[in-house]
Amino acid sequence: MSIEGLIADLGYAGFAGFVVGFAVKKLLNLFLMMVGLYFLSLFWLQNKGIIDINWAQFWVLVKSLFSGVDEFVKGALKTVAFSSAFVGGFFLGFKTG
């Protein structure tokens, strides 16, 4: 493989990583905003006496959801072979987004 081909591949992987990192950060921000609105609505409904929340069971549910996300991310990182340019581009895109 020529040096020009290697540089082109690193450039493509870096660009792809940047785009994916940027998109992940934007989606994460949207997701966290929706979760925050959900919690605020629960607090408001409980404050008005409309609903009664079993907070102990609620936190068990939240912990199980986050452990599922954690296992998915770990599995994805094990199965996908990221190049260093992709990872560098991802973090740059995530930071920029």
N, C-alpha and C positions, 0 to 999 in steps of 0.2 A: 504494500500500500504506500502511495506517495505521501509526502508531507502535506501537499495541498489537499488531498482527500481527507487526511486526518483532521486538518484544520477546519475543513468544511463540515465534517461530521460533528466536531466539537461545537462549532457555531450553531448548527441545527439543534443539537441537544441542549445547548445553553439557552437558545431562544425558546424552545419547547418548555424547558424548565421554568423560564421567566413567565411565560403565558400561564402555565398551570399554577404556579405559585401565586400570581396575581389573582387568578380566578378563585383559588381556594380561599384566599384571605377575604375577598369580597363576599363569597358565600358564607364563610364563617361569621363575618360581621352581620350579615342578614339573619343567619340562624340565631345568633346570640341576641339580636334585637327582638326577634319573635319570642324567644324563651323569656326575655325580660318582660315583654308585654303580657305573656301568659301568666307569669308570677304576679304581676301587678293586678291583673284581672281577678286572680284567685284571692289575693289579699283584700281587694275591694269588695268582692262578693261575700267573703267571710265577715268583713267589717260591717256590712249591711245586714248580716244575719240571714242571708239567702242560702248559704251553704255552710256545712260544717266539715272541716278537713281533718282527716286522721294524718297528722304530719309524720308520725313514725312510719306508717306504711308508705306515705308519699316519698320519703327519703330512701326507703328500700327500693322503690321503683326507679328513682333517679339514679341511684348507685348502679343498679343492674343495667340501665341504659348506657351509662358511661363505660362500664366494664365491657359491654358489647362493642362499643365504638373503639375502645382501646385494643381489643383482640383483633378487630378488623384491620386497624392501622398496622399493628405488628405483623399480621399475616400478609398484608399487601406489601410491606417493606421487605419481607422475606422472599416473596415470590417474584417481585419485579426487580430486575437488575438495573439499578440506576447508574448512569455514568457520572463522573465527577462534574462534568459540565452541566448536566441536567440538574443535579442537586444544587450547584452554585447558582444557576439561573433561577431555580425554584425559590431559593432563599432571597435572591435579589428581587424577584417579582413579589414575593410575600412582603418583603420590607417596603417596597415601593407602593404596593396596594394599600 
